[in-house]
Amino acid sequence: MKKRTELVAELEAELLAACKRSEYVLKRYALHTREMIGEMGAVRAAKHIVKMPRINDGFVDLLLLGKAKLTVEYIVAKKKYATLFDADVQAAAWNKVAFACTKH
């Protein structure tokens, strides 16, 4: 099992890589997300984003383009990161992206 610090580093790297890819797809800079990660750390920033009552435009735009895998919510919902987040945070993350990730 990986150490928590290694897992946090992987989460941060994955979030920043998703920012970079989403910037390419959306043709705009993910400044707010990057700032939050820098100021709060990857885990706290991800929790904050997932728990936000308002869904941001970038999230919706990514879903509309079929790029749900680039969202913070999708990354947080991964089993790989289950030890970093409470069950309610992971459930909230999955609930936001689940409809976009299921095949009909």
Protein Blocks (a to p, Z undefined) as FASTA:
>chain_A
ZZfklmmmmmmmmmmmmmmmmmmmnopackklmmmmmmnojklmmmmmmmpmbdcfklmm
mmmnopmmmpmklmmmpmklmmmpcfklmmmmmmmmmmmmpcZZ
